[in-house]
Amino acid sequence: MIEKDFVTEGLKRTKIDEYLEDELERAGYGGMDVQVTPLGTMIVVYAERPGMVIGRGGKTVRAITNTLKNEFDLDNPQVEVKEVDVPELNPKIMASKIANMLQRGMHFRRVAYSTIRRIMGAGAQGVEVTISGKIRGSRSAVAKFVEGYIKKCGEPSTRFVKEGFATVQLKPGVLGIFVRIMPPEAILPDKVDILPPKGETIENKEESEEENTKSSDQSSDEIVEDKSNNEEPSDSELVEEEKELEELEELEEIEELEEVSEEIAEKAAEEEAKEEIIEELAEEEVEEEAIEEAAEKIIKEDENDSSEDSEKSSK
């Protein structure tokens, strides 16, 4: 059956992708392409740091080709490494970076907003970052951060939108990070280009220019005023958004400082309790030593008395 062949090839590709993702995690793995040629199977690996993929003297690449040949039954596999031009536009790389930042203990909102700023600064049309899991407490929740324009359904979403997924193990549990990026070169089918009007005859142009000279001056002034009025709210909206982001960052920093201060206070209380316990133990040891000394004195006095009595009896 042809359907079974498609399914087996898809499973093989996903297994190869998972293997390369685990093997090249530190190199900034950004995906791969499999191309079957008459000479063999060409595997193109995209990475942020291709030097780590190749290894010293090509050691890592040779090990990968051997595993692909032996474990995945590929005919004459040839691995080609390509550097990712703009890592900020690769969703797999950005998802792994978010996972690393969350593993270091950073707040999920701060991580999401910083990555969205980086991706939009690289020229993306739209970004969506979804973090799911136990992010706030014991119950699992989903936090979604969106900026720009991004397609959700239809043929453009499958054709243009790039997706990346990563997981991270934290103390409360496992978090899932899902990143969707709309690249800047994506041209949607509903885009409309307004072309300039075709050339008119010279007579019509002269007549139209004479008729519209007066009205054009007035309309141009009105248009300039309208543009200035329209531009002002856009700038103010941008300023408000920046202020909101700054306020969010300040609130997150305040929360982090409060958490740190609470931890410091708890540690100080624990240290004080430990010092009190140590002092009590030291006092108990001093009392025990005093009791032992008194007991030794009594035993010595009893021995001296017994020796004196024996001497008197012998005399």
Secondary structure by P-SEA (a helix, b strand, c coil): caaaaaaaaaaaaaaaaaaaaaaacccccccbbbbbccccbbbbbbcccccccccccaaaaaaaaaaaaccccccbbbbbbbccccccccaaaaaaaaaaaaaacccaaaaaaaaaaaaaaacccbbbbbbbccccccccbbbbbbccccccccccccccbbbbbbccccccbbbbbbbbbbccccccccbbbbbccccccaaaaaaaaaaaaaaaaaaaaaaaaaaaaaaaaaaaaaaaaaaaaaaaaaaaaaaaaaaaaaaaaaaaaaaaaaaaaaaaaaaaaaaaaaaaaaaaaaaaaaaaaaaaaaaaaac
